[in-house]
Amino acid sequence: MALIVGIVLALAAPALVFFIRSPVLIVIDIPFSSLYGGTGRVLQRRVFASLALFRQVKPVMIAEGAGPDVLVFAIEEAASRSFSRRPYCVLFPYRYSEAALRYREQFPGIPAVLLEGRAGQRSGITAGSGLFVFKTDQERDMYRAGLCAAVLSGGAGKTVVFQDYSIEETGRRAFADGLREGGNGTAPLFLGGFHELSDFSGISCVVLAGSGAEYFEQNLTYPVIFHTWLDPGMVSPETVLIFDDSPWALAVPAVKMIAKNQNEGQIPSDLLILPAKIVDKDILRRLKKTVRNSR
């Protein structure tokens, strides 16, 4: 009997530790959750993050544009429902930086973490503000996008990159380096929007990095690499690869860096390969290998 009790306790101990550890709270607003894939995808990412960190990761769901005081109150309410009644840290998307600063003022002993995706990297907020700041590694993302574009282009043809203000010269160079090292020696074409593209000849791959969404209205059939956190079910059938820089994509690496006493850093996006019919199985296999080797 004692042996059975011992086995049960040994098996139950990890689960008990998991539930009594301080949770990670992540601020998520309702519009983002809907566009990201709704409760199903959020639950999937929550389970993945919780297992990866061996502590509960709980979303704090708020209305879009909720003020700092409302948001801080919502976080306190969520924390009060945990066993420890105190979060390990709280993760904020960049657009709620004011609330992150307010929370840090009221709870200086709990890390308030700002997660900045590609679109938010001009906020100017640094770790010197007292926040933990983790950003998408845009240069590495662009390099990996170049490697993958080389695979999707079959090593030849013109790759068109639609970019916005967030892609700087270092990012463009990184993309060109990845494309060349992946086996495509043709110089990529960087454009500010679809309206700038007048010559469609010789295109073998398209990259949407902040602009060019009009591309999806043209019924074109080139493979697409899309830098977005949108629900994969919402993108066009031509989309083969998604670079996800959402708070969920940054959450686990950010918390692991906090555990190592890092208060800032850069994190590459999550890569999601879609089974697009526009490319054959051999290219998909090569693409998966390239993604694995580029992590």
N, C-alpha and C positions, 0 to 999 in steps of 0.2 A: 504493500500500500504506500509506504513511504517513497518507494522508487517511482511509483506512478505520479504521486504528488510532485516529486522533484522534476519529473519530465514535463508535467503540465506547467509548472512555474518557469522552467527553462524556456519553454516555447512561448509563454505569455509575456516574459520579461521584455523582449524587444518591442512588442506592441504597446506595452505599458509605457516604456521610455518614449516611444514615438508620440504618444498622445499627451504626455505630461511636459514635453519640451516646449519652450516658448515658440509660438507660431510666427511665421513670416506673413505679414499683411501686405496686400498689393491693391492699390487704389485703381478701380476700373469703372469707367462711366458707361451708362446704358447704351448710347449710340455706338461706342467702340465695340462693346460686347456683341451687339447685333451684327455689325459689319464683319467682325472677326470670325463669326461662325455660330453665334448664339450659345446657349447653355451647353450644348453638346461638346463643342470644341473647347470652350472654357473649362469644362469639367475634365476633359482629356488632358489639357495642359496643367491643370491643377494637380491631378493625380501624378503625372510625370514629375512635376517640380517637387511635390511632397516626398516622393520616393527617392529622388535624386539627392535631396537635402536631409532626408530622414527626420523631417519635422513637418508639421502641417503648414501648408501654404493656403491662406484664406483670402479670397477677394473681398474687398470692401466696395460694394456696388453703390454708385451715387448717380444722381441726375447730372446731365451735362451742364457745366458751368457753375456747379455748386461752389459757394463761397468758402473761404478758408475756415471760418468758424464752424460752418455746417460740416465741412469735411473732417475737421479735427474731432468734432463730437461723434461722427460716424465711426471714426477709428477707435475712439475710446469705447464706444458701445461694442464694437467687434472684439476688442481686446478683453473686455469684461466677461465675454462668453467663453474664454479659453481657460484651461486649468490654471495656468500661471498668472492670468489676468494682466500679463505684460508681454508685448510682442518682442521677438528677437530683433526685428527691424521692420520698418515700413517703407514700401516701395511706391514712389510717385512718378507718373508720366510727367514729362517736362512741362506740359501745359498747366500743371498744378504746382508749379514751383513756389508760388506764393504760399500755398497751404503747407508745403514741405518746410518752408522757412518758419512759418507760424508753429508747426508741430515741433520743430527742433527747439524753438524758444521755450515752449511749455514743457517739453520732455527731453531735456538735454542729454539724459543718459541712454536714450534709445536712438540708434542710428536712423536718421531720416535720409532716404536714398532717392536721388533723382536719376531717372532712366531717360536718356536722350537718344531717340532714334535719329535717323538721317535728317529728318525734317526739322528737328529741334536744336540743331547744334550751333545755332547763332544766338542762343539765349544769353551767353556770356557768363553764366553761373559756373563757378569753380568750387573745388573742395575748400578753398579759402573762406567760403561763406559759412562753413560749419556743416554743410551737407556732404554726404557721400555722393559722388557724381560719376556715373558710368555711361559711356557713350558708344554708339555703334562705330565699329572700326571701318570707316568708309574706304580707306585705302586698301585694306585687305579684302573687303567685299568686292571692290572694283577689280582687283587682281584676280580673284577667284571667278568673277563674272567673265573676265577675258579668257581664262583657261576653259571655262565651260562653253563660251561662244565659239572657241576654236573647234571643239568637239561637234557642236551643233551645225557648224558651217562646213564640216567635212574637210577642214584644213584649207579651204579656198573660198573666194568670194568676199564681197564687201559686208562688213558688219556695221550697222547703223545704231548709234547710241543716242537716244533722246534724253537730255539731261536738264536739270534745273540749276538754280543758283548754288545749291549745296555741293555740287560736284566741282571740286577745285582742280587746278592743274596737276597736283600730285595724284589725284584720283584718275585723271585721264591718262597720265603716264603709266600708272599701275595697271589700268585696263589694257593699254597697248602692250605692255610687257607680258601680261598673262596671255593675251591673244597670240603674240609671237612665240612665246615659250610653249604654247599649246599646239603649235604647228601651222598657224595661219599667218603668213607674212604680209598680208594685205593690210595697209593702214586703215584703222577704223575711222568712221565718219561721225563726228560729234555735232549734234544739232540741238537747238533750243526748243524745237517743237515740230510737230508733223508738217506744219505749213511751210517749213524750210526745205522739205524733201521734194525735189522736182524730178530727180532721175531714179527710177526704180530698177534699172538694169543692174544685174550682177549682185543683187542683195542675197545673202545666204542666212543672215540671222539679225534679229532686232532686239535691242535692249532698252527697256523703259526704266529710266532712273530719275523719276521725278517729273517727267513731262512726256508728251506724245501719246496721251491716252486716246486721242482721236484716231490713233492707228486702228483701234478695235472696230471702228465704224466703216473701215474701208474694204472689208472682206478679202484681205490679203492672206497669203498662206505661208509666210516665213515663220520659222520657229522663234518664239519670244522668251526672253529672260525678263522677268518682271520684279522690280524692287518694290515690294508692297507687303502689308500685313493683312490684306483683305482675305476673306474666306476664299479658299481655292475654288469653291463651287461658283463663285461670282466672276471669275476671269474667263477669258475667251478660250476656245479649244486649241488655239495655237500656242498657248502658254505651256512651256515645258518645264521651266524652273522658276521658283519663287524665292526671293531673298526676304525673309521675314525679320524685320527689325522692331517688332512690337515689344511692349513691356514683358510679355510672357517669354519672348525669345531671349531677353537680356536677364531675366530674373535669377535663374539658377547660377550662371557664372558670376553675377554681381554679388550674391549672398556668399558664394565661396570665396570671393576676394575679400569681403568684409571679415570673414573668419580668419584670413591671413593678415589682418590689420592693414589692408589697402583701403584708402579712402577715395581713390579715383582710378580709372582705367578705361581701356577700350575693349569692346567685345564684338566679334564678328556675328553677322546675322545667322539665323537658322536657315538651312537650305532645304527646300521641299521640291522633290522631283514629281512631276505629274505624268501619268501614263498617256501622254498626248499621241493621238493617232498620226500626227503630222510627221513624226520621226519613227524610224524602224527600231526593232528590238535591239539590234547591234549597237546603234547609236545610244540608246538608253542605257545599255550595259556599260558602254564606255563613259557615259556621263556619270553614272553612279560611281564608277571607279575613280573618276577625276574628283568628284565631290568628297569621297572618303579620303583620298590622299591629300586634299587641300585643307582639311580641318586643322 
